[in-house]
Amino acid sequence: MAEAMTSNQTGFKVLRALVVAAITFVILWLGLRFLSNPVAFQNFPPTVSKLIQALIAVVLGVVGIWALFYAGNTILEALPSRATEILRPYLFVLPAVAVVGLYLIYPTVDTVATSFTEVPEDAGPFFNYQEAFTNPDVLTALRNNFIWLLVAPLVSVVIGLIFAGLVDRVRLESLAKSFVFMPLAISFVGAAVIWKFVYAWKPAGQPQIGLLNAFWMWAGGFLVDWGWIEQVEPIPWLQIPFWTTFPLIGIMIWLQVGFAMVVLSAAIKGVPTELTEAARIDGATERQIFFKITVPSIWGALLTVYTTIAIAVLKVFDIVFVTTGGNLDTSVVAVRMYQEMFRYRNFGQATTMAVILLVAVIPIMVVNIRNLRRQGVGA
Amino acid sequence: MKNRTWLALLLVLGLVLAACGDGGSADTTEGGEAPATTEPADGGTDTTEGGDTGTTGAPGEGTGYTELDQALAGEFEGTSVTVWAQWLPESVEAANFTATIQPFIDQTGIQVDFQPTPDYETALQVAVDGGNAPDIAQIAQPGKMHQYAEAGSLAPLDFFNVEKLEADMVPAFFELGHYNDTLYGIYYKTDVKSIVWYPVQAFADNGYEVPTTWDELIALSDQIIADGNGNPWCISIESQEADGWVATDWMEDILLRTAPYEVYNQWINHEIPFNDPEVLEAADYMSQIWFTPDYAYGGNTYINATWIGETQDPMFAEGGPQCWMQKQAAWIGGFWGENRDFIANNPDAPPSEWPNVPGEDVDFFYFPQIEEEFGTPVLGAADMFVAFADRPEVRALLEWFATPEAAQGWIERGGFLSPLTTVPAEWYTYPNDGLSVMVQNATNVGFDASDLMPASVGAGTFWSGMIDWVAANGENTEEVFQAIEDSWPS
């Protein structure tokens, strides 16, 4: 076909491509210049001018993207047809790559670089890392992250698995499931605020507004009556150095059990009934069926759930920040990062924390993605 | 409690804390005046008495300041002076200041070009470095003034009638305006946090007297316990993102009273270790109140677990106070008892309409002196004006700032304390009438140390250290202060 094309046609295509590209460029350039020039709206009240600006930006954005693609396409079509075919997919994937590059890859690279370059004048490039790993507060945060990582995903998966196994037999399955699932719809901050009230402490003698202490004082009353304990005192769940980490982990588990349950429940339903039926006929107990057949069958799902929760746990920030602010030895790396960044304005340390988190998350992510691939989800 | 009430209060508190926690600057001033929104209305009604905005000192007598007299005679009419301050555009402070300087403009014909400047400290530094410094700038930290003076950027105020200034101003502020024995700054506005609130009627009923020394304070505390009247102190430090700052204020207020002023400043600048013996001594004084059994309501758990807006709730308990004294700046009045809910629903109501009117049910006294030789200092904030130019009209405005007229407008609008002794006491309304007495008696002014330390200490390990200290009921004093010392950035 290309050979059949007359030079006249080619000339027309090239001309059209140039004209379209030029017009697109001029429109976008003028539009952006207009938007960045506040003088243009000076005579309007601020709200109106903001509205106009927003409108123009939306129109320019939508039309502009379309125009860019159109212009790019016309340019491509002016090329020899084989080149057109080869290059077209790249043209269409380019914006996505550019956006990911600009908003994800570039900041990551820059963060890593900053952690090595934002150092005092006479210090080496590893200064921030030396500081971090000798700072007792950072070590505490790392230790706590490790405790979180050990406890939260495992407990969430186990509880989720038990729920999923049990709920499979319940008549009101969907209702039971939605109750367990509901916390997942709550943001971390919301959950932390809710649980801050659950854990609330008031001095003995005042009404306990915290659910847990209200219950404890009520139950403890009986224990005192029976002579099991001398007196009952409200427990300051969020004020016990170090141990307070565990009530916080409890919040995370409360949030994640629903997710674990839903995924595992679906996986359990995927286990072929022939298998369990056969086992049952062979005389296996329900417990044996569950542990010897069901669990091995859903191993992939278990791994996926575990790693997904592990990643969320490593990045935990909101729960700690809202409840204890990282005080009383409950800090985690993400909270350190926030404090260094926004409270101390120490960019070197902040980026170092970010890099430590990134490095810690990567292996788990690799396991997660590989596992998904094996299941054919991400392939 | 209603959800919205909570939110509103948290917001208000957040603002206060943002002000307190922010890296330095006279933010503490604003922090001390959180109910500022209510005060203008209050001041507005008072405008009539302070009234006739004329010059004090009968005309013809002169102000005692050469250039100011010339300016008032109209000699500099048509000239202009630029003034920068950190009070944000459209803030209450900026509006008050603008209104306050209007009489000067009217009387002298000098145009005062006032620019409230966001991101103030950086903006000023850039302007000075670039040779575009304003004629007059407000500065909140003595250290900044020292830097500019050291760099030779400031105009020395050697034209000033120093005898008059010294006579007109509280000596501590007069001294603070100096650097290397040269006068550079005229202190204009100040604030005091060193106060303790107490229930007036309950004190009277029990025959308790306001303590004026540390020993009396301790004796009173013991008396309250002995009388079976609950716990003498309401203390708590939980305040979300800024947990612990209340404790740092206590440390600072006590250190000012137990050590020489130089030690306090050396401590801020880390010229002595954070855990210097002087500092540990102050910590011992503090633990006497915080950790002596039965002194603090609810013990150390209450201190760490209770939000600062609710610290004093037991003071307002039905059937009499369960705790009797609370050290906190003036803004706390908005959080008393039923005031919280009331203000959330009626944000514009003046304090006189609140359910618990500050000064009636509960009033304040000066956090007592501890060692006589260290006098009666105040912890707070203060703003001064410095000059980057030396022209007659600039001199005139600076001289005007040292006269009561420069304070009058703002005092009427509320939320202003002048370091001048010449401001008539009757200009002030509650609570500034009481606070101004403390300013007049101030032997020294302690600027909020935690604001001046590096943020990783002042808003970091100092706060978290105090929380750890409280959690251990004061039994780990040395470790805590050593840990803060170790955390000081090298």
Interface residues (C-beta under 8 A of the other chain):
Chain A: N135 P136 D137 A200 W201 P203 P236 L238 Q239 I240 P241 F321 V322 G325 G326 N327 L328 D329 Q339 E340 R343 Y344 R345 N346
Chain B: G21 G23 Q240 E241 D243 G244 Y297 G298 G299 T301 Y302 N304 A305 P454 A455 S456 A459 G460 T461 W463 S464 I467 D468 A471 A472 A483 D486 S487
